[in-house]
Amino acid sequence: MRSILVGSDHAGFDLKNFLKDVLAARGLQVIDVGCDSQDSCDYPRFAQDVSRRLARGEAKLGILICGTGIGMSITANRFRGIRAALCTTELHARMSRAHNDANVLVLGGRITGSALAKAILEAWLDTPFEGDRHKRRVDQIDEM
């Protein structure tokens, strides 16, 4: 069974729980690193936890959710080997996987409704990396 890491702050808590059910229905093992309630908390902690676990190989993919997704994406992208993409459309999701081999999907819990978030997640999961010229570019990013 493939594993996927998920993390959110309080603003992404409800959407994270909704998407955990979507992931489980697809047969994925969900590793939830928190948060565990709607009580105010700091998003960098959860972005760091998901990013470090991905770097250690605990899973190949992760999902992060905060209010807008901006803070989570900025934080996650500070970690070597993490390619976090804030996606607000299905096209963003497909392109982030096909061309950028994004290994972390970032969503905004306060700006993305559950139906759209599900569609974005499914597009992201179902789109393979195209490799070829895109691999050369992703390798350049990872070398920085």
N, CA, C and O atoms as CSV, one atom per row, in Angstrom:
chain,resi,resn,atom,element,x,y,z
A,1,MET,N,N,0.848,-1.188,0.000
A,1,MET,CA,C,0.000,0.000,0.000
A,1,MET,C,C,0.888,1.244,0.000
A,1,MET,O,O,1.813,1.358,0.804
A,2,ARG,N,N,0.600,2.166,-0.902
A,2,ARG,CA,C,1.344,3.422,-0.944
A,2,ARG,C,C,0.930,4.310,0.224
A,2,ARG,O,O,-0.232,4.340,0.628
A,3,SER,N,N,1.905,5.024,0.748
A,3,SER,CA,C,1.658,5.952,1.850
A,3,SER,C,C,1.731,7.380,1.343
A,3,SER,O,O,2.445,7.681,0.387
A,4,ILE,N,N,0.977,8.257,2.000
A,4,ILE,CA,C,1.027,9.680,1.714
A,4,ILE,C,C,0.971,10.430,3.030
A,4,ILE,O,O,0.143,10.130,3.890
A,5,LEU,N,N,1.853,11.407,3.184
A,5,LEU,CA,C,1.905,12.234,4.388
A,5,LEU,C,C,0.961,13.412,4.234
A,5,LEU,O,O,0.899,14.022,3.166
A,6,VAL,N,N,0.228,13.738,5.284
A,6,VAL,CA,C,-0.645,14.907,5.265
A,6,VAL,C,C,-0.429,15.727,6.530
A,6,VAL,O,O,-0.209,15.190,7.616
A,7,GLY,N,N,-0.498,17.033,6.358
A,7,GLY,CA,C,-0.371,17.930,7.492
A,7,GLY,C,C,-1.130,19.213,7.226
A,7,GLY,O,O,-1.270,19.646,6.082
A,8,SER,N,N,-1.614,19.809,8.293
A,8,SER,CA,C,-2.339,21.076,8.169
A,8,SER,C,C,-2.179,21.874,9.452
A,8,SER,O,O,-1.775,21.359,10.494
A,9,ASP,N,N,-2.512,23.142,9.333
A,9,ASP,CA,C,-2.704,23.939,10.542
A,9,ASP,C,C,-4.202,23.959,10.819
A,9,ASP,O,O,-4.967,23.223,10.196
A,10,HIS,N,N,-4.614,24.807,11.758
A,10,HIS,CA,C,-6.023,24.869,12.149
A,10,HIS,C,C,-6.934,25.275,10.989
A,10,HIS,O,O,-8.070,24.809,10.900
A,11,ALA,N,N,-6.441,26.142,10.100
A,11,ALA,CA,C,-7.262,26.618,8.984
A,11,ALA,C,C,-7.462,25.541,7.915
A,11,ALA,O,O,-8.394,25.625,7.114
A,12,GLY,N,N,-6.608,24.554,7.903
A,12,GLY,CA,C,-6.732,23.477,6.939
A,12,GLY,C,C,-7.265,22.182,7.530
A,12,GLY,O,O,-7.400,21.180,6.829
A,13,PHE,N,N,-7.566,22.208,8.822
A,13,PHE,CA,C,-7.947,20.993,9.544
A,13,PHE,C,C,-9.158,20.278,8.926
A,13,PHE,O,O,-9.107,19.070,8.698
A,14,ASP,N,N,-10.229,21.004,8.656
A,14,ASP,CA,C,-11.436,20.364,8.111
A,14,ASP,C,C,-11.195,19.795,6.720
A,14,ASP,O,O,-11.627,18.681,6.423
A,15,LEU,N,N,-10.508,20.551,5.865
A,15,LEU,CA,C,-10.234,20.065,4.518
A,15,LEU,C,C,-9.301,18.858,4.569
A,15,LEU,O,O,-9.467,17.914,3.795
A,16,LYS,N,N,-8.326,18.880,5.468
A,16,LYS,CA,C,-7.428,17.733,5.616
A,16,LYS,C,C,-8.222,16.483,5.968
A,16,LYS,O,O,-8.001,15.426,5.378
A,17,ASN,N,N,-9.128,16.589,6.906
A,17,ASN,CA,C,-9.920,15.420,7.304
A,17,ASN,C,C,-10.796,14.917,6.158
A,17,ASN,O,O,-10.948,13.710,5.974
A,18,PHE,N,N,-11.362,15.825,5.403
A,18,PHE,CA,C,-12.152,15.433,4.234
A,18,PHE,C,C,-11.275,14.681,3.233
A,18,PHE,O,O,-11.671,13.626,2.737
A,19,LEU,N,N,-10.092,15.213,2.933
A,19,LEU,CA,C,-9.220,14.597,1.939
A,19,LEU,C,C,-8.620,13.282,2.423
A,19,LEU,O,O,-8.294,12.416,1.610
A,20,LYS,N,N,-8.470,13.121,3.724
A,20,LYS,CA,C,-8.002,11.833,4.251
A,20,LYS,C,C,-8.961,10.714,3.859
A,20,LYS,O,O,-8.526,9.609,3.535
A,21,ASP,N,N,-10.249,10.992,3.886
A,21,ASP,CA,C,-11.245,10.002,3.463
A,21,ASP,C,C,-11.135,9.708,1.969
A,21,ASP,O,O,-11.277,8.559,1.550
A,22,VAL,N,N,-10.883,10.739,1.168
A,22,VAL,CA,C,-10.702,10.551,-0.275
A,22,VAL,C,C,-9.483,9.667,-0.526
A,22,VAL,O,O,-9.531,8.753,-1.348
A,23,LEU,N,N,-8.405,9.940,0.177
A,23,LEU,CA,C,-7.174,9.155,0.019
A,23,LEU,C,C,-7.378,7.704,0.436
A,23,LEU,O,O,-6.941,6.784,-0.255
A,24,ALA,N,N,-8.039,7.506,1.563
A,24,ALA,CA,C,-8.289,6.143,2.049
A,24,ALA,C,C,-9.158,5.369,1.059
A,24,ALA,O,O,-8.938,4.178,0.838
A,25,ALA,N,N,-10.144,6.043,0.463
A,25,ALA,CA,C,-11.004,5.391,-0.519
A,25,ALA,C,C,-10.226,4.974,-1.761
A,25,ALA,O,O,-10.639,4.063,-2.479
A,26,ARG,N,N,-9.115,5.631,-2.011
A,26,ARG,CA,C,-8.245,5.279,-3.144
A,26,ARG,C,C,-7.206,4.228,-2.752
A,26,ARG,O,O,-6.346,3.871,-3.556
A,27,GLY,N,N,-7.287,3.741,-1.534
A,27,GLY,CA,C,-6.379,2.692,-1.099
A,27,GLY,C,C,-5.027,3.172,-0.628
A,27,GLY,O,O,-4.084,2.384,-0.553
A,28,LEU,N,N,-4.911,4.442,-0.310
A,28,LEU,CA,C,-3.648,4.989,0.180
A,28,LEU,C,C,-3.615,4.969,1.699
A,28,LEU,O,O,-4.626,5.223,2.356
A,29,GLN,N,N,-2.460,4.668,2.247
A,29,GLN,CA,C,-2.266,4.742,3.691
A,29,GLN,C,C,-1.939,6.189,4.034
A,29,GLN,O,O,-0.964,6.738,3.522
A,30,VAL,N,N,-2.727,6.805,4.880
A,30,VAL,CA,C,-2.546,8.202,5.248
A,30,VAL,C,C,-1.731,8.283,6.540
A,30,VAL,O,O,-2.075,7.676,7.554
A,31,ILE,N,N,-0.653,9.043,6.471
A,31,ILE,CA,C,0.151,9.337,7.659
A,31,ILE,C,C,-0.122,10.794,8.011
A,31,ILE,O,O,0.390,11.703,7.356
A,32,ASP,N,N,-0.919,11.012,9.033
A,32,ASP,CA,C,-1.343,12.351,9.448
A,32,ASP,C,C,-0.382,12.865,10.507
A,32,ASP,O,O,-0.290,12.297,11.595
A,33,VAL,N,N,0.338,13.942,10.191
A,33,VAL,CA,C,1.304,14.507,11.139
A,33,VAL,C,C,0.693,15.639,11.969
A,33,VAL,O,O,1.395,16.278,12.753
A,34,GLY,N,N,-0.601,15.891,11.802
A,34,GLY,CA,C,-1.277,16.941,12.569
A,34,GLY,C,C,-1.610,18.102,11.659
A,34,GLY,O,O,-1.269,18.096,10.476
A,35,CYS,N,N,-2.254,19.064,12.194
A,35,CYS,CA,C,-2.691,19.270,13.554
A,35,CYS,C,C,-3.929,18.421,13.851
A,35,CYS,O,O,-4.498,17.780,12.967
A,36,ASP,N,N,-4.322,18.442,15.119
A,36,ASP,CA,C,-5.383,17.553,15.562
A,36,ASP,C,C,-6.661,18.259,15.995
A,36,ASP,O,O,-7.553,17.635,16.570
A,37,SER,N,N,-6.752,19.559,15.720
A,37,SER,CA,C,-7.957,20.291,16.098
A,37,SER,C,C,-7.994,21.623,15.351
A,37,SER,O,O,-7.093,21.941,14.575
A,38,GLN,N,N,-9.042,22.387,15.596
A,38,GLN,CA,C,-9.150,23.723,15.004
A,38,GLN,C,C,-8.536,24.793,15.905
A,38,GLN,O,O,-8.677,25.985,15.633
A,39,ASP,N,N,-7.865,24.381,16.963
A,39,ASP,CA,C,-7.186,25.343,17.834
A,39,ASP,C,C,-6.019,25.963,17.077
A,39,ASP,O,O,-5.298,25.273,16.357
A,40,SER,N,N,-5.842,27.261,17.244
A,40,SER,CA,C,-4.784,27.978,16.539
A,40,SER,C,C,-3.421,27.324,16.765
A,40,SER,O,O,-3.062,26.968,17.887
A,41,CYS,N,N,-2.677,27.175,15.674
A,41,CYS,CA,C,-1.338,26.583,15.744
A,41,CYS,C,C,-0.498,27.170,14.613
A,41,CYS,O,O,-1.011,27.916,13.779
A,42,ASP,N,N,0.780,26.839,14.585
A,42,ASP,CA,C,1.718,27.415,13.632
A,42,ASP,C,C,2.008,26.457,12.484
A,42,ASP,O,O,2.512,25.354,12.699
A,43,TYR,N,N,1.687,26.883,11.261
A,43,TYR,CA,C,1.841,26.025,10.085
A,43,TYR,C,C,3.274,25.570,9.805
A,43,TYR,O,O,3.445,24.457,9.306
A,44,PRO,N,N,4.333,26.373,10.099
A,44,PRO,CA,C,5.673,25.903,9.733
A,44,PRO,C,C,6.043,24.551,10.350
A,44,PRO,O,O,6.770,23.764,9.742
A,45,ARG,N,N,5.552,24.293,11.531
A,45,ARG,CA,C,5.859,23.024,12.203
A,45,ARG,C,C,5.388,21.830,11.373
A,45,ARG,O,O,6.095,20.827,11.270
A,46,PHE,N,N,4.215,21.932,10.793
A,46,PHE,CA,C,3.643,20.812,10.050
A,46,PHE,C,C,4.280,20.688,8.661
A,46,PHE,O,O,4.482,19.579,8.166
A,47,ALA,N,N,4.594,21.820,8.037
A,47,ALA,CA,C,5.317,21.782,6.759
A,47,ALA,C,C,6.692,21.153,6.953
A,47,ALA,O,O,7.145,20.360,6.128
A,48,GLN,N,N,7.339,21.508,8.036
A,48,GLN,CA,C,8.652,20.939,8.351
A,48,GLN,C,C,8.550,19.438,8.579
A,48,GLN,O,O,9.379,18.681,8.073
A,49,ASP,N,N,7.569,19.006,9.317
A,49,ASP,CA,C,7.419,17.586,9.630
A,49,ASP,C,C,7.183,16.768,8.357
A,49,ASP,O,O,7.838,15.745,8.151
A,50,VAL,N,N,6.263,17.205,7.511
A,50,VAL,CA,C,6.003,16.494,6.262
A,50,VAL,C,C,7.254,16.489,5.385
A,50,VAL,O,O,7.610,15.453,4.825
A,51,SER,N,N,7.917,17.622,5.261
A,51,SER,CA,C,9.098,17.732,4.406
A,51,SER,C,C,10.229,16.838,4.883
A,51,SER,O,O,10.852,16.150,4.074
A,52,ARG,N,N,10.499,16.834,6.148
A,52,ARG,CA,C,11.576,15.988,6.689
A,52,ARG,C,C,11.257,14.502,6.527
A,52,ARG,O,O,12.139,13.707,6.203
A,53,ARG,N,N,10.019,14.136,6.749
A,53,ARG,CA,C,9.641,12.723,6.594
A,53,ARG,C,C,9.732,12.281,5.131
A,53,ARG,O,O,10.136,11.156,4.840
A,54,LEU,N,N,9.356,13.171,4.223
A,54,LEU,CA,C,9.510,12.850,2.800
A,54,LEU,C,C,10.986,12.669,2.460
A,54,LEU,O,O,11.355,11.730,1.756
A,55,ALA,N,N,11.815,13.557,2.954
A,55,ALA,CA,C,13.253,13.472,2.686
A,55,ALA,C,C,13.841,12.171,3.226
A,55,ALA,O,O,14.787,11.634,2.648
A,56,ARG,N,N,13.294,11.660,4.325
A,56,ARG,CA,C,13.756,10.393,4.908
A,56,ARG,C,C,13.173,9.181,4.188
A,56,ARG,O,O,13.575,8.049,4.458
A,57,GLY,N,N,12.240,9.405,3.285
A,57,GLY,CA,C,11.671,8.307,2.518
A,57,GLY,C,C,10.491,7.610,3.165
A,57,GLY,O,O,10.147,6.494,2.773
A,58,GLU,N,N,9.859,8.241,4.151
A,58,GLU,CA,C,8.695,7.626,4.796
A,58,GLU,C,C,7.502,7.533,3.853
A,58,GLU,O,O,6.595,6.730,4.069
A,59,ALA,N,N,7.505,8.345,2.821
A,59,ALA,CA,C,6.488,8.324,1.765
A,59,ALA,C,C,7.100,9.031,0.565
A,59,ALA,O,O,8.157,9.654,0.667
A,60,LYS,N,N,6.429,8.927,-0.560
A,60,LYS,CA,C,6.921,9.603,-1.764
A,60,LYS,C,C,6.177,10.910,-2.038
A,60,LYS,O,O,6.663,11.771,-2.770
A,61,LEU,N,N,4.980,11.045,-1.433
A,61,LEU,CA,C,4.148,12.220,-1.673
A,61,LEU,C,C,3.607,12.775,-0.364
A,61,LEU,O,O,3.474,12.057,0.628
A,62,GLY,N,N,3.296,14.076,-0.381
A,62,GLY,CA,C,2.706,14.712,0.785
A,62,GLY,C,C,1.679,15.753,0.388
A,62,GLY,O,O,1.653,16.228,-0.747
A,63,ILE,N,N,0.835,16.097,1.346
A,63,ILE,CA,C,-0.176,17.137,1.166
A,63,ILE,C,C,-0.097,18.060,2.372
A,63,ILE,O,O,-0.034,17.603,3.513
A,64,LEU,N,N,-0.102,19.365,2.109
A,64,LEU,CA,C,-0.098,20.370,3.166
A,64,LEU,C,C,-1.243,21.340,2.926
A,64,LEU,O,O,-1.521,21.723,1.789
A,65,ILE,N,N,-1.909,21.737,4.019
A,65,ILE,CA,C,-3.049,22.647,3.900
A,65,ILE,C,C,-2.991,23.676,5.025
A,65,ILE,O,O,-2.915,23.327,6.203
A,66,CYS,N,N,-3.026,24.939,4.641
A,66,CYS,CA,C,-3.197,26.024,5.615
A,66,CYS,C,C,-4.305,26.924,5.075
A,66,CYS,O,O,-5.053,26.505,4.191
A,67,GLY,N,N,-4.426,28.122,5.572
A,67,GLY,CA,C,-5.526,28.990,5.158
A,67,GLY,C,C,-5.536,29.280,3.671
A,67,GLY,O,O,-6.549,29.078,3.002
A,68,THR,N,N,-4.400,29.757,3.145
A,68,THR,CA,C,-4.299,30.056,1.712
A,68,THR,C,C,-3.396,29.078,0.977
A,68,THR,O,O,-3.460,28.983,-0.249
A,69,GLY,N,N,-2.574,28.364,1.689
A,69,GLY,CA,C,-1.580,27.481,1.088
A,69,GLY,C,C,-0.246,28.162,0.869
A,69,GLY,O,O,0.754,27.491,0.618
A,70,ILE,N,N,-0.210,29.471,0.958
A,70,ILE,CA,C,1.013,30.213,0.668
A,70,ILE,C,C,2.099,29.920,1.704
A,70,ILE,O,O,3.232,29.604,1.343
A,71,GLY,N,N,1.762,30.022,2.971
A,71,GLY,CA,C,2.755,29.788,4.021
A,71,GLY,C,C,3.313,28.376,3.992
A,71,GLY,O,O,4.517,28.175,4.153
A,72,MET,N,N,2.444,27.405,3.787
A,72,MET,CA,C,2.906,26.010,3.715
A,72,MET,C,C,3.843,25.807,2.532
A,72,MET,O,O,4.869,25.140,2.667
A,73,SER,N,N,3.505,26.374,1.372
A,73,SER,CA,C,4.351,26.161,0.199
A,73,SER,C,C,5.703,26.839,0.363
A,73,SER,O,O,6.728,26.269,-0.014
A,74,ILE,N,N,5.723,28.044,0.918
A,74,ILE,CA,C,7.000,28.729,1.151
A,74,ILE,C,C,7.867,27.902,2.092
A,74,ILE,O,O,9.052,27.698,1.829
A,75,THR,N,N,7.286,27.432,3.175
A,75,THR,CA,C,8.041,26.669,4.164
A,75,THR,C,C,8.547,25.358,3.592
A,75,THR,O,O,9.728,25.041,3.733
A,76,ALA,N,N,7.685,24.596,2.955
A,76,ALA,CA,C,8.082,23.279,2.440
A,76,ALA,C,C,9.186,23.396,1.398
A,76,ALA,O,O,10.089,22.560,1.357
A,77,ASN,N,N,9.127,24.416,0.564
A,77,ASN,CA,C,10.115,24.553,-0.499
A,77,ASN,C,C,11.500,24.963,-0.003
A,77,ASN,O,O,12.435,25.062,-0.797
A,78,ARG,N,N,11.639,25.197,1.269
A,78,ARG,CA,C,12.965,25.473,1.836
A,78,ARG,C,C,13.763,24.192,2.054
A,78,ARG,O,O,14.963,24.248,2.324
A,79,PHE,N,N,13.113,23.050,1.939
A,79,PHE,CA,C,13.769,21.769,2.211
A,79,PHE,C,C,14.264,21.140,0.914
A,79,PHE,O,O,13.546,21.090,-0.085
A,80,ARG,N,N,15.488,20.668,0.949
A,80,ARG,CA,C,16.105,20.037,-0.217
A,80,ARG,C,C,15.266,18.831,-0.669
A,80,ARG,O,O,14.858,17.994,0.135
A,81,GLY,N,N,15.030,18.776,-1.967
A,81,GLY,CA,C,14.294,17.659,-2.539
A,81,GLY,C,C,12.783,17.799,-2.488
A,81,GLY,O,O,12.060,16.948,-3.006
A,82,ILE,N,N,12.309,18.858,-1.872
A,82,ILE,CA,C,10.862,19.088,-1.803
A,82,ILE,C,C,10.469,20.028,-2.932
A,82,ILE,O,O,11.061,21.091,-3.119
A,83,ARG,N,N,9.465,19.613,-3.668
A,83,ARG,CA,C,8.904,20.422,-4.738
A,83,ARG,C,C,7.411,20.565,-4.448
A,83,ARG,O,O,6.579,19.801,-4.937
A,84,ALA,N,N,7.112,21.568,-3.637
A,84,ALA,CA,C,5.736,21.797,-3.184
A,84,ALA,C,C,5.045,22.761,-4.143
A,84,ALA,O,O,5.580,23.820,-4.471
A,85,ALA,N,N,3.858,22.380,-4.582
A,85,ALA,CA,C,3.104,23.194,-5.531
A,85,ALA,C,C,1.758,23.577,-4.933
A,85,ALA,O,O,0.952,22.717,-4.579
A,86,LEU,N,N,1.532,24.870,-4.827
A,86,LEU,CA,C,0.231,25.394,-4.410
A,86,LEU,C,C,-0.681,25.354,-5.629
A,86,LEU,O,O,-0.449,26.067,-6.605
A,87,CYS,N,N,-1.699,24.535,-5.574
A,87,CYS,CA,C,-2.592,24.341,-6.724
A,87,CYS,C,C,-3.996,24.837,-6.392
A,87,CYS,O,O,-4.569,24.489,-5.360
A,88,THR,N,N,-4.532,25.651,-7.286
A,88,THR,CA,C,-5.884,26.166,-7.114
A,88,THR,C,C,-6.819,25.681,-8.211
A,88,THR,O,O,-8.019,25.955,-8.179
A,89,THR,N,N,-6.268,24.962,-9.181
A,89,THR,CA,C,-7.074,24.394,-10.266
A,89,THR,C,C,-6.560,22.993,-10.583
A,89,THR,O,O,-5.454,22.617,-10.196
A,90,GLU,N,N,-7.380,22.238,-11.287
A,90,GLU,CA,C,-6.951,20.910,-11.734
A,90,GLU,C,C,-5.788,21.015,-12.714
A,90,GLU,O,O,-4.905,20.157,-12.716
A,91,LEU,N,N,-5.774,22.051,-13.544
A,91,LEU,CA,C,-4.664,22.242,-14.481
A,91,LEU,C,C,-3.363,22.460,-13.723
A,91,LEU,O,O,-2.337,21.874,-14.070
A,92,HIS,N,N,-3.395,23.294,-12.698
A,92,HIS,CA,C,-2.193,23.467,-11.874
A,92,HIS,C,C,-1.700,22.125,-11.348
A,92,HIS,O,O,-0.505,21.831,-11.386
A,93,ALA,N,N,-2.629,21.322,-10.862
A,93,ALA,CA,C,-2.265,20.023,-10.293
A,93,ALA,C,C,-1.624,19.126,-11.345
A,93,ALA,O,O,-0.576,18.529,-11.099
A,94,ARG,N,N,-2.244,19.030,-12.508
A,94,ARG,CA,C,-1.688,18.177,-13.568
A,94,ARG,C,C,-0.320,18.665,-14.013
A,94,ARG,O,O,0.599,17.864,-14.182
A,95,MET,N,N,-0.176,19.953,-14.203
A,95,MET,CA,C,1.102,20.490,-14.675
A,95,MET,C,C,2.190,20.385,-13.609
A,95,MET,O,O,3.358,20.173,-13.935
A,96,SER,N,N,1.817,20.532,-12.345
A,96,SER,CA,C,2.822,20.433,-11.277
A,96,SER,C,C,3.424,19.038,-11.216
A,96,SER,O,O,4.593,18.875,-10.868
A,97,ARG,N,N,2.627,18.040,-11.552
A,97,ARG,CA,C,3.126,16.654,-11.589
A,97,ARG,C,C,3.822,16.369,-12.919
A,97,ARG,O,O,4.940,15.855,-12.931
A,98,ALA,N,N,3.175,16.694,-14.036
A,98,ALA,CA,C,3.697,16.337,-15.351
A,98,ALA,C,C,5.025,17.020,-15.665
A,98,ALA,O,O,5.934,16.390,-16.206
A,99,HIS,N,N,5.142,18.304,-15.329
A,99,HIS,CA,C,6.331,19.065,-15.705
A,99,HIS,C,C,7.301,19.300,-14.553
A,99,HIS,O,O,8.501,19.445,-14.787
A,100,ASN,N,N,6.814,19.341,-13.317
A,100,ASN,CA,C,7.675,19.701,-12.187
A,100,ASN,C,C,7.890,18.578,-11.194
A,100,ASN,O,O,8.636,18.746,-10.229
A,101,ASP,N,N,7.255,17.438,-11.406
A,101,ASP,CA,C,7.369,16.294,-10.500
A,101,ASP,C,C,7.143,16.713,-9.049
A,101,ASP,O,O,7.862,16.286,-8.146
A,102,ALA,N,N,6.128,17.561,-8.842
A,102,ALA,CA,C,5.816,18.030,-7.488
A,102,ALA,C,C,5.555,16.835,-6.581
A,102,ALA,O,O,4.781,15.940,-6.919
A,103,ASN,N,N,6.210,16.832,-5.427
A,103,ASN,CA,C,5.997,15.735,-4.476
A,103,ASN,C,C,5.159,16.167,-3.279
A,103,ASN,O,O,4.847,15.352,-2.410
A,104,VAL,N,N,4.796,17.441,-3.232
A,104,VAL,CA,C,3.898,17.940,-2.190
A,104,VAL,C,C,2.823,18.803,-2.852
A,104,VAL,O,O,3.127,19.767,-3.556
A,105,LEU,N,N,1.578,18.444,-2.616
A,105,LEU,CA,C,0.439,19.242,-3.050
A,105,LEU,C,C,0.065,20.166,-1.902
A,105,LEU,O,O,-0.109,19.721,-0.767
A,106,VAL,N,N,-0.057,21.457,-2.203
A,106,VAL,CA,C,-0.449,22.425,-1.181
A,106,VAL,C,C,-1.786,23.029,-1.574
A,106,VAL,O,O,-2.004,23.411,-2.724
A,107,LEU,N,N,-2.675,23.106,-0.593
A,107,LEU,CA,C,-4.016,23.649,-0.805
A,107,LEU,C,C,-4.339,24.694,0.251
A,107,LEU,O,O,-3.764,24.694,1.339
A,108,GLY,N,N,-5.261,25.580,-0.082
A,108,GLY,CA,C,-5.740,26.592,0.855
A,108,GLY,C,C,-7.094,26.200,1.405
A,108,GLY,O,O,-8.085,26.186,0.675
A,109,GLY,N,N,-7.142,25.886,2.677
A,109,GLY,CA,C,-8.377,25.448,3.302
A,109,GLY,C,C,-9.454,26.512,3.367
A,109,GLY,O,O,-10.640,26.193,3.447
A,110,ARG,N,N,-9.054,27.768,3.332
A,110,ARG,CA,C,-10.035,28.857,3.397
A,110,ARG,C,C,-10.436,29.366,2.027
A,110,ARG,O,O,-11.349,30.184,1.915
A,111,ILE,N,N,-9.760,28.889,0.971
A,111,ILE,CA,C,-10.070,29.397,-0.366
A,111,ILE,C,C,-10.482,28.311,-1.358
A,111,ILE,O,O,-10.941,28.619,-2.458
A,112,THR,N,N,-10.322,27.052,-0.977
A,112,THR,CA,C,-10.649,25.944,-1.880
A,112,THR,C,C,-11.715,25.073,-1.236
A,112,THR,O,O,-11.490,24.484,-0.179
A,113,GLY,N,N,-12.872,24.992,-1.873
A,113,GLY,CA,C,-13.953,24.159,-1.363
A,113,GLY,C,C,-13.617,22.685,-1.494
A,113,GLY,O,O,-12.710,22.302,-2.232
A,114,SER,N,N,-14.359,21.868,-0.771
A,114,SER,CA,C,-14.041,20.440,-0.720
A,114,SER,C,C,-14.189,19.754,-2.083
A,114,SER,O,O,-13.369,18.897,-2.414
A,115,ALA,N,N,-15.194,20.096,-2.876
A,115,ALA,CA,C,-15.375,19.456,-4.187
A,115,ALA,C,C,-14.210,19.784,-5.117
A,115,ALA,O,O,-13.688,18.902,-5.801
A,116,LEU,N,N,-13.807,21.043,-5.141
A,116,LEU,CA,C,-12.671,21.440,-5.977
A,116,LEU,C,C,-11.384,20.816,-5.441
A,116,LEU,O,O,-10.555,20.350,-6.223
A,117,ALA,N,N,-11.207,20.802,-4.133
A,117,ALA,CA,C,-10.009,20.207,-3.543
A,117,ALA,C,C,-9.904,18.730,-3.912
A,117,ALA,O,O,-8.815,18.240,-4.213
A,118,LYS,N,N,-11.015,18.030,-3.890
A,118,LYS,CA,C,-11.020,16.612,-4.283
A,118,LYS,C,C,-10.611,16.461,-5.745
A,118,LYS,O,O,-9.807,15.588,-6.073
A,119,ALA,N,N,-11.147,17.289,-6.615
A,119,ALA,CA,C,-10.806,17.231,-8.040
A,119,ALA,C,C,-9.326,17.550,-8.259
A,119,ALA,O,O,-8.662,16.902,-9.068
A,120,ILE,N,N,-8.819,18.537,-7.548
A,120,ILE,CA,C,-7.398,18.894,-7.649
A,120,ILE,C,C,-6.538,17.727,-7.172
A,120,ILE,O,O,-5.575,17.346,-7.838
A,121,LEU,N,N,-6.886,17.165,-6.026
A,121,LEU,CA,C,-6.133,16.041,-5.477
A,121,LEU,C,C,-6.126,14.863,-6.449
A,121,LEU,O,O,-5.073,14.278,-6.700
A,122,GLU,N,N,-7.270,14.516,-6.991
A,122,GLU,CA,C,-7.343,13.375,-7.902
A,122,GLU,C,C,-6.541,13.625,-9.175
A,122,GLU,O,O,-5.873,12.717,-9.669
A,123,ALA,N,N,-6.597,14.840,-9.709
A,123,ALA,CA,C,-5.794,15.176,-10.890
A,123,ALA,C,C,-4.310,15.056,-10.561
A,123,ALA,O,O,-3.529,14.556,-11.370
A,124,TRP,N,N,-3.927,15.512,-9.386
A,124,TRP,CA,C,-2.524,15.470,-8.956
A,124,TRP,C,C,-2.049,14.027,-8.805
A,124,TRP,O,O,-0.964,13.673,-9.265
A,125,LEU,N,N,-2.859,13.206,-8.165
A,125,LEU,CA,C,-2.477,11.806,-7.952
A,125,LEU,C,C,-2.441,11.011,-9.256
A,125,LEU,O,O,-1.626,10.099,-9.399
A,126,ASP,N,N,-3.308,11.343,-10.201
A,126,ASP,CA,C,-3.445,10.562,-11.424
A,126,ASP,C,C,-2.491,10.982,-12.540
A,126,ASP,O,O,-2.428,10.317,-13.575
A,127,THR,N,N,-1.759,12.059,-12.352
A,127,THR,CA,C,-0.883,12.561,-13.403
A,127,THR,C,C,0.551,12.121,-13.164
A,127,THR,O,O,1.132,12.443,-12.128
A,128,PRO,N,N,1.129,11.392,-14.106
A,128,PRO,CA,C,2.532,10.978,-13.960
A,128,PRO,C,C,3.493,12.080,-14.410
A,128,PRO,O,O,3.126,12.965,-15.184
A,129,PHE,N,N,4.706,12.010,-13.920
A,129,PHE,CA,C,5.781,12.902,-14.356
A,129,PHE,C,C,6.179,12.506,-15.773
A,129,PHE,O,O,6.378,11.324,-16.053
A,130,GLU,N,N,6.296,13.483,-16.665
A,130,GLU,CA,C,6.625,13.204,-18.052
A,130,GLU,C,C,8.109,12.936,-18.276
A,130,GLU,O,O,8.482,12.348,-19.291
A,131,GLY,N,N,8.959,13.358,-17.347
A,131,GLY,CA,C,10.395,13.130,-17.516
A,131,GLY,C,C,10.952,13.927,-18.677
A,131,GLY,O,O,10.548,15.067,-18.907
A,132,ASP,N,N,11.899,13.316,-19.425
A,132,ASP,CA,C,12.515,13.912,-20.602
A,132,ASP,C,C,13.084,15.290,-20.266
A,132,ASP,O,O,13.831,15.424,-19.297
A,133,ARG,N,N,12.745,16.310,-21.044
A,133,ARG,CA,C,13.305,17.654,-20.814
A,133,ARG,C,C,12.926,18.193,-19.446
A,133,ARG,O,O,13.660,18.992,-18.865
A,134,HIS,N,N,11.783,17.759,-18.929
A,134,HIS,CA,C,11.340,18.226,-17.619
A,134,HIS,C,C,12.234,17.662,-16.512
A,134,HIS,O,O,12.483,18.340,-15.516
A,135,LYS,N,N,12.712,16.441,-16.675
A,135,LYS,CA,C,13.617,15.847,-15.690
A,135,LYS,C,C,14.899,16.655,-15.592
A,135,LYS,O,O,15.409,16.891,-14.497
A,136,ARG,N,N,15.415,17.077,-16.729
A,136,ARG,CA,C,16.631,17.898,-16.739
A,136,ARG,C,C,16.414,19.169,-15.914
A,136,ARG,O,O,17.305,19.592,-15.177
A,137,ARG,N,N,15.269,19.757,-16.036
A,137,ARG,CA,C,14.974,21.008,-15.320
A,137,ARG,C,C,14.753,20.755,-13.824
A,137,ARG,O,O,15.216,21.526,-12.984
A,138,VAL,N,N,14.052,19.682,-13.505
A,138,VAL,CA,C,13.838,19.342,-12.103
A,138,VAL,C,C,15.174,19.009,-11.442
A,138,VAL,O,O,15.403,19.378,-10.290
A,139,ASP,N,N,16.061,18.313,-12.165
A,139,ASP,CA,C,17.391,18.016,-11.636
A,139,ASP,C,C,18.158,19.303,-11.333
A,139,ASP,O,O,18.875,19.379,-10.335
A,140,GLN,N,N,18.011,20.306,-12.188
A,140,GLN,CA,C,18.676,21.586,-11.952
A,140,GLN,C,C,18.164,22.241,-10.673
A,140,GLN,O,O,18.937,22.817,-9.907
A,141,ILE,N,N,16.861,22.148,-10.449
A,141,ILE,CA,C,16.276,22.708,-9.221
A,141,ILE,C,C,16.842,21.969,-8.017
A,141,ILE,O,O,17.264,22.589,-7.041
A,142,ASP,N,N,16.849,20.641,-8.091
A,142,ASP,CA,C,17.300,19.841,-6.949
A,142,ASP,C,C,18.779,20.024,-6.646
A,142,ASP,O,O,19.212,19.775,-5.520
A,143,GLU,N,N,19.566,20.457,-7.637
A,143,GLU,CA,C,20.994,20.692,-7.429
A,143,GLU,C,C,21.277,22.012,-6.729
A,143,GLU,O,O,22.384,22.214,-6.231
A,144,MET,N,N,20.308,22.909,-6.679
A,144,MET,CA,C,20.522,24.232,-6.067
A,144,MET,C,C,20.760,24.124,-4.579
A,144,MET,O,O,20.958,25.139,-3.911
